[in-house]
Amino acid sequence: MLIIPVKEGENIDRALKRFKRKFVKTTIKNQLQERKQFTKPSVARRAQIQKAQYIQGLRDQETY
């Protein structure tokens, strides 16, 4: 459970912004999206490999 202490005189919009930032950092949203639909382990592994290849390509471009 996320707890956001609101300081006295603080704008509610600012507190909401902190809540949203904290919510994204906890990756709860990603977990909920993953649970909506089952993905086969082979598909998940393939996506992970493709992501690693993409990142490696970006790093290779940086060095040149």
Buried (B, 14 or more C-beta within 10 A) or exposed (E): EEEEEEEEEEEEEEBEEBBEEEEEEEEEEEEEEEEEEEEEEEEEEEEEEEEEEEEEEEEEEEEE
